[in-house]
């Protein structure tokens, strides 16, 4: 059997695992034989996802967490190690935005709310750093593992409105490159750190920005589709193959990269 893409029995921790993208990825990976640890705030949703995975014959557990609370993350790690004894992959999918950290067309930079800006920076950037500090440790002890951070189109170019989010995601991409060198040179070349940069996918966080109440596209939604050579938004399932590749043996010489899944958005030029 070709084991190039074999992830069976890998223990995969997913922060932000109850979001639209996170739960889609969790169900896919469990279907491929991984043992999935879904970490998020929403316990009821987490329980539903675990139940669905188990009904399909997969293995999963849910842990309530807060990616800004390192002591809680440490307790999460203890629970994972108690059940599975190892961590093979960490997907840092937690993140989000706040209205005060955006600059809509009718406002300017001077209306930016510093407190919201700081919160968005912390949630997306520090909320990637802290889980990495915690869940990297067993990888350094077993001398193997993979980390996949979640970057964004806004890390490549300054998209309008999302001021705080773009700065934070640019930091995530830089952190990814930094950590790739850090772990390979100080702990093991068999620990890899990469990122994925999704294009535009409808989620709970951006739906009101991209669609009208009747489901039609807003002007921003139309602008995005016009900028995307494939002419549409992405489907959550279309992230799964890239995630699978990045945590599998197929990418064992790949580290420090940001894999773009965007329908061509980032390369389009008039």
ABEGO torsion letter per residue (X at the ends): XBAAABABGBBBBBBGAABAAAAAAAAAAAAAGBBBBBBBABAAAAAAAAAAAAAAGBBBBBBBBBAABAAAAAAAAAAAAAAAGBBABBBBABEEBBAAABBBAABBAAABBAAAAAAAAAAAAAAAAAAAAAAAAAAAAAGBEBBBBBBBAAAABBBBGBAAAAAAAAAAAAAAAAAAAAAAAAABAABBBBBBBBBBBBBAAAAAAABBAAGBBBAAAAAAAAABAAGBBBBAAAAAAAAAAAABAAAAABBGBBBBBAGGAAABBX
